[in-house]
Amino acid sequence: MRTEPSTAKGRATVQRVLDAACDLFARQGIRATTLDQVGSRSGTGRGQLYLYFAGKSDLVTAVVTQQVQHLLDAQQPLLESMSTAADVRAWCAAAEQWHATDDRARCPIGSLVHELGEHDDAARTALADGFGRWRSALADALRRVRDRGELAAGLDPEHAAAGLLAAYQGGVLLAGATGDIAPLRLALATFEATALAEQDGRPDGRSR
């Protein structure tokens, strides 16, 4: 961002711009969205846009940063309370529900990967940082699951976190492509079956 707003009015203007850009990026893609469209949608003049943002790439980076923070804020309470295999399954069930009614399933940050241009280096860095922080939070949660003996024997929580994130992202991608939530459900079920310790002879730990 070229200039950080110092007043409430300025902050409100920047937020309108970010919200408008985020909506347009989701609807028609980053490449197809122009600054004029963002200005029109947010009710912001071109002068105001360039007061706060150096150009489109700068705006894209700000949107990615905002989306990353929104996602991590939403994930935090879920992951901080995760300590058992049942909690992992609950997270997977919730992940399915996030997309169960979507016409086109998409992750708020994963969907941005292929939209970024070759010169959007700062945005790619922000996106990579977001995935890294998300994976780290998952690893912390899965470490607690391991400490209770409910992670598969010998499985590194860091590797498990990377696998869970990959299963989720891949499942969402296929669900979005097919219009069917089944690939996401299968990807997460496969993670559960391989990463969680069996209890009482069953992966879910329930008695027969």
N, C-alpha and C positions, 0 to 999 in steps of 0.2 A: 504494500500500500504506500502510495506516495506521501500522503499526509494523514496522520491519525486525527480524527475529529476531536476537538477540545470542548465542545458544547453538546448539550443534550439534543439540540436541533440537528447538529452535524452528525451525531451518532445515529439519530433516527433516519437521516437521509442515507447514510451508508448502509444501514440495515435494510431499507427499502430497496436499494440497488442490489444488495446481495440476495435478497429474497426473490426479486424479479429475475435476476440472472440465473439463480438456482432453478426456478420454475421453467424458464425458457430452455436452459440446458437439458433439463429432463424431458421436455416435450419435443424439442426439435434438434437437440444435439449442440455441442459447443461450437463446432465449426460453422454451423448454419446460423448461429446467433450473432447479431451485430450489436455494437455499442448503441446505435440509434434505437434498436428494438428494446434494449435494456432501459435506455433513458425514457422511451415512451411508456413502457410498462410500469416503471417506477415513478413517473412524473418528475424526472430529473433532467435538467438541461445539460447539454454537452459540456459546458463550462464547469458545472458542478462535478460531473463525472471525472473530468481531467484534474479537478482540484484534489480529489482523493485517490484516483487510480492513474498510474502512468500510461496505461493502455489496456487492451483486452487481455494480454497475458497476465498482467498484474491483477486484473479482476478475476480471472480464472483461478489464480493462486489463492486469492482471498476466499472464493467460493469453496474450493477444495478444503482449505483450512477450516472453514466453518462447518462443512459437512462432516469432516473427520471428528471435530470436537463434539458435534451433536450426537454422532453415533457412539463415541466413547462415553459420553455422559449418560446415554441411555443404557449402555452395557454395564456400567460401573456397579449399580446395585445388584444386578443379576450375578455378576462374576464375584463380587466381594462376599456374597452369601453362599457361594458354591463350595462344598466340602465333601460331598458324598457322590457315589455313582448315581443315586436317585436324582441329585441336583443336576448332574450332567444330562441325564435323560430329560429332565424338565426343561433345561436350556434348549435341547434339540427339538423338543415338542413345541416350545415357544417359537423357535426359528422357523418351523413349518408354518405356524399360525401367522407369522408376520407376512407371509406371502400367499396364504391360502386363498385370499379373495382378490389377489392382484390379477389384472388382465395380462400384465407383462411383468413377471417377477424380476426384481432388480435390487441389488445392494446399493445403498446410498453412496458408498465410496467405490465399491468394486466396479460399478457401471461406468465410472469415470476413466478407467484405465485406458480403454481404446478410443476415448474421445479426445484425449490430450494430444496436442500437436507436437511436432519434433522440437520446437523451440520452447515448449512449456517446461523447462527444466526445474524451475522453482516449484511449480505445481506438482511435478512428479516426485520431487523431494518431500513435499508435504504429504503426498499420498503414501509414499513408502514409509515415512515416519508414522503415519496413522496405522498402517498395517502392522508395523513393528510394535507399537504400543498396545494394539488390540491383542496380538499374539502373546505379548508379555503378560497381559492381564489374564489371558486364558491359561498360560503356563503357571502363574501363581495359584490360580484356582485348582488346576489339575495336580499341582504339588500337594495341596491339602488333601485331595482325593487319594493320592498315592500314600500319604502319611497314615491314612485310615486303612490302608491295605485294599483299596477298592479300585486301583488301577491295575491293568494287566502286569504281571510279574516281569520286571526288567525293562519296562517301557519308560523312557525318559519323558518327564512332563513337558519339556521344551519341544521334543519331537511330536508328542501327542497334540500339543497346542497347534503346531504347524499343520498337522494332519487334519485336525478338526476344522481349522480355518479354511484349509484347501477343500475339504469335503463340502463345507457350507458354500464357499464361493463357486465351486464347480457345479454343485447342485442347483444353485440359483441361476447360473448361466444357462444350464440345460433346461430348467423349468421355464425360464424366460423365452428360450428358443422354441420350445414345444407347446407352451401354453398349458402345461400339465405339471402339477406339483410333485408327481411321483419321483422324478430323478433326485430332487432334493431329499425327499423322504428316504429313498434308498441309500443315498450317500451318507446321511446321518445315521441310519440304522447300521450300515456297514462299519462306521466308526465305533458305534456303541458295542457291536459284537466283537470287535478286535481289540479295543482299547480298555474296556472295563472288565474287571476281574469277575469270574463266575462265582456265584454264591449259591449254595444248596443245589448245585448241579444245573442251575439255570442262569443265563446272562443277567436277568433282571433281579435275581436274588429272592424271588417269590417262591413259596412252596408250591408243589404240584397239587 
